[in-house]
Amino acid sequence: MKIYNKYIAAIVVSLVLASCKAPMATVIQDDVKNNIPENFNQNEQQDSNNNSGTTPWRQFFTDPNLVSLIETSLKNNQELMITLQEIEIAKSGIVAKKGRLSPSVRAGLGAGVKKAGRYTSEGAGDATTEIEPGKEMPDPLGNFEGGLMANWEIDIWKKLRTEKDAAVAHYLSTVEGKNFVLSNLIEEVADNYYELLALDNQLDIIQQYIKLQTRALEISKIQKQAAATTELAVKKFEAELAKSKATEYTIRQEITEKENQINALCGRYPQPIVRTKESFMSTIPQTVYTGIPSQLLANRPDIKQAELELKAAKLDVEVARKEFYPSLEISATLGLEAFKPSYLVKMPESIAYNLVGELAGPLINKSAIKANFQTADAKQIQALYEYDKTILDAYLDISNLMSKVKNIDQYYKLKSQETQALDQSITIANQLFMNSRADYLEVLLNQRDALDAKMELIEAKQKQLSTVVDIYKSLGGGWK
């Protein structure tokens, strides 16, 4: 009993000494979420009860063609499918870590033969040993065995449990990563859809402009025949008409590329995109409610993903630190063993078993363990910075987009006024030109200004709709 107590005391002393030598991890303070401003705009108060980020995307988007495209992309998008497999990989990681907490048991069979030298202790012993009276030990000596083998690392420091917890945190972060991919995918499909509608409307405008220029060219030719204008005016109108026709083909190419971009997001080969362009300019953007900044922590998948990765990094540091501690492993075997197969059934003589407990810890040359610990410690600091950066970027995104929503609305109103005024000026300039009271340059300049204004008005409408989609995504919407 005294000898047993001495062994226990030696084990305890060795464990204490080993634990004292383990380095300490860097203590990181996560204060960024406590320092988030109360409002996105310090001059305005936001209502915490109204937050568009919690609105499901099917309720936020009302265009049935856009909804259909989003549904297709959610089924077929390759990037999303890759992310789903990352979740499965992380899930398998949990199962693997959890499995290490339990003993591993294997079954095996073996056969072999051995010839020991006659003038060795083993050979001499075998030569003088009789298996049965008058029956010597065979030479060479065979060996046949079969049984169960078990191995179990006792989780005395909870290292294995910590590994499992880290795997769980990483798995949950991949789930949030999938949600972030969903949110980005929906935003990208919607933005490209609105850009495609804008190109459709620009194509209509340029075709209307071509008809107008064709008419102006015909008038200039008639006036030249009547000596009311010169060949220079005719050539100027011809050049302007050719320029507009070239622009038409440029827009057609952009439409083809945009359709293919949407098809790529939907994970399918090129095909026409079903859409209704006529109501584009009359579409009223959704009203977006931002809520308060602290709600981003719960709404934005990328912030939750970064937070979970930070948690996993902290747990990885704990695991790396516990590698400095001794580990206790128990191994056991139980089976049958004999030098001849027929002897395996002789009980209990052929029964063989083994039970070993091993307590071992690193003493010399710990460079690899130290390097792993330092790497894990640096990664947790890196994860903290990533988490802080994600929160800050989210806040700045919404602050910028809130300002953009207001400014683009004002820009759209002024462009509408400009377009109306230039449409009226074109009518007046054409009448004056037909009556030889205005120069052809005045007609051309008015037409160019009107075309540019209409193109910019369409772009403003597209930016107006896309900005609303972007702020919806930045608030954490799109994945529900």
Salt bridges, closest charged atoms under 4 A:
GLU44 OE2 - LYS406 NZ 2.71
GLU71 OE2 - ARG58 NH1 2.41
GLU88 OE2 - LYS91 NZ 3.68
GLU122 OE2 - LYS114 NZ 3.38
GLU132 OE2 - LYS346 NZ 3.61
ASP139 OD2 - LYS115 NZ 3.74
GLU153 OE1 - ARG100 NH2 3.43
GLU153 OE2 - LYS159 NZ 3.50
ASP155 OD2 - ARG161 NH1 3.01
GLU163 OE1 - ARG100 NH1 2.89
GLU176 OE1 - LYS304 NZ 3.68
GLU195 OE1 - LYS258 NZ 2.48
ASP200 OD2 - ARG275 NE 2.44
ASP204 OD1 - LYS277 NZ 3.21
GLU218 OE1 - ARG215 NH1 3.76
GLU231 OE1 - LYS224 NZ 2.21
GLU231 OE2 - LYS235 NZ 3.70
GLU238 OE1 - LYS235 NZ 3.42
GLU240 OE1 - ARG448 NH2 2.70
GLU248 OE2 - ARG252 NH2 2.99
GLU259 OE2 - ARG275 NH1 2.87
ASP302 OD2 - ARG300 NH2 2.63
GLU307 OE2 - LYS33 NZ 3.61
GLU309 OE2 - HIS170 ND1 3.03
GLU323 OE2 - LYS159 NZ 3.37
ASP393 OD2 - LYS389 NZ 2.92
GLU418 OE1 - LYS415 NZ 2.87
ASP423 OD1 - LYS454 NZ 3.06
GLU456 OE1 - LYS415 NZ 2.20
